[in-house]
Amino acid sequence: MGTPRLSFHGAAGAVTGSCFRLLTPDGNFLIDCGMFQGPKSEKELNYRPFPFEPADITAVILTHAHIDHSGLLPKLVREGFKGPIYVTPATHDLCAVMLPDSAHIQEFEVEQYNRRAGQRGRKRVNAIYDATDVKKTLKAMQNQDYGDWFAFGKGARARFWNAGHMLGSATVEIEIVQPERKPLRLCFSGDIGPDHKLLHPDPEAPKGIDYLVCESTYGDTDRMDKSSEERRRQLCDEILEAIRPNGALIIPSFAVERAQELISDLGQLITEGKLPRIPVYLDSPLAIRATEVFARNKADLEGGATLAQSLHSPWLNFCQTAEQSKSLDQKREFHIVIAASGMCEAGRVRHRLRNWLWREEATVLLVGYQATGTLGQLLLSGQQTVRIQGDEIKVRARIRSLDLYSGHADGPELAQWIAEREPVSAGVFLVHGEPPALQGLADRITATVPHERMVIPSLDATFELTAQGPVPVGGETVPRLDPKRIARLDWHNDVSRLLLDLSDALYAMTSDKERAIMIRRLRRALKDGTRSDES
């Protein structure tokens, strides 16, 4: 194999599971190794084998610490990877709190699942990885500063550029030596921060490259006024509108970056007298530990002093223990809870939602991206009833959203960022976006990137990186999931919706006789369906 190849083993047609494999004559490298999130059919990929041999991977370059980019690194190590993992120093620090938390969540959720599986006679599962695997992963990490070239394999070097997405986030520039030809230059965007990103400078990246791999999360979105002042004004308005006697404002938040941004803005609004001193509870051990990392790196953050001052304010309370978290359900004065996870898929926020969603005096403010099939997306879409931990919950709380805290550039910003990389001589791959966002960004950049040089890859697709452009390689890997099933609600969501609709229909009936008839019909339909399958 003389020509380098690039495979897309995640974040292809969806926003999670980032994992790109670069195969050269002298090595086999990964850029990111993230966890899949969203619909269960996608999350199941986390438990399945990698579409490559982990022991064959020479090295990994990690763009940032978010779990959808780093979350399967311990699994990679567990299954035989022995090489180095190159990171920025701040990414290393954040991984040291995020990956142990991820392992804890794996073990806790698997324990709960196996308890239910045992009761139902179903097959038990094992955790994807454990704390020992995380320790080995962290030991393999090697710090590299922004702007410094480093060799990551024979004939291969890279350097990090500040992506402006979160603390330590990076865009990766790569050069691959080629016999009798100029080096092949690639740029992997990672996640690109927006203009006016709190705590971080505008993103930076190289120009004049051969291939660009660019995220597209908000490729179809135009945010209007994106200034810091407008963001704080909208947050202030949402909080004032949410204030109710004996009520609460629940803010599902990513534990890293989003929680710290909210604390910083809340501190400024309270200091300026635009908000009263409302009690704020940070209900996430991971967010608390991540906040300590931010505090240590405050000198490298824009507005780090404001964040540091807010962290020592009397209105801010940290809920470290389970007992402190449970006590929040007994609060009677209006208060704000910031809790992970941001998509409401795991963590303490599910307990807070279970306690507050059915109450009219509550408000839920969503401040981040909500992937298809997540509880956050279901709430945002207006679902009137949801299931949390097996319980049916009526949604009476106000559901609000505020997009200005996104860590991702919007469509115009992404198009401008791509234009600033020109000339891109061979090809542009659009990744890390759901289909509407991918197509939206593709439409925006047609003036600068010809159609024949633009590719939206599917999961596990492989391309040869020729000087003339990308060439698909057929039969390299069988896709682990049909592209038509990615970033879409699956049968698990359909069953959950069916059970909720059935419950509503039964309660709406006026007599037990009607309910009995409905149940008999359902049982008959199930029996007929089983017979049909058997025949």
Sequence and secondary structure as in RCSB ss.txt:
>XXXX:A:sequence
MGTPRLSFHGAAGAVTGSCFRLLTPDGNFLIDCGMFQGPKSEKELNYRPFPFEPADITAVILTHAHIDHSGLLPK
LVREGFKGPIYVTPATHDLCAVMLPDSAHIQEFEVEQYNRRAGQRGRKRVNAIYDATDVKKTLKAMQNQDYGDWF
AFGKGARARFWNAGHMLGSATVEIEIVQPERKPLRLCFSGDIGPDHKLLHPDPEAPKGIDYLVCESTYGDTDRMD
KSSEERRRQLCDEILEAIRPNGALIIPSFAVERAQELISDLGQLITEGKLPRIPVYLDSPLAIRATEVFARNKAD
LEGGATLAQSLHSPWLNFCQTAEQSKSLDQKREFHIVIAASGMCEAGRVRHRLRNWLWREEATVLLVGYQATGTL
GQLLLSGQQTVRIQGDEIKVRARIRSLDLYSGHADGPELAQWIAEREPVSAGVFLVHGEPPALQGLADRITATVP
HERMVIPSLDATFELTAQGPVPVGGETVPRLDPKRIARLDWHNDVSRLLLDLSDALYAMTSDKERAIMIRRLRRA
LKDGTRSDES
>XXXX:A:secstr
  S EEEE SSSSSSS   EEEEETTEEEEE      SSHHHHGGGGS  SS GGG  EEE     HHHHTTHHH
HHHTT  S EEE HHHHHHHHHHHHHHHHHHHHHHHHHHHHHHHHT      S  HHHHHHHHHHEEE  BT  E
EEETTEEEEEEE SSSTT EEEEEEEEETTEEEEEEEE  S   TT TTS      SSEEEEEEE TBTT   S 
  HHHHHHHHHHHHHHH  TT EEEEE  TTTHHHHHHHHHHHHHHTTSS    EEE  HHHHHHHHHHHHTGGG
STTHHHHHHHHT TTEEE  SHHHHHHGGG  S EEEEES TTSSSSTHHHHHHHHTT TTEEEEE S   TTSH
HHHHHTT SEEEETTEEEE  SEEEE GGG SS BHHHHHHHHHTT  EEEEEEEESS HHHHHHHHHHTTTTS 
GGGEE   TTEEEEEETTEEEE TTSS  SS GGGTTS  HHHHHHHHHHHHHHHHHHSSSHHHHHHHHHHHHHH
HHHHHHHHH 
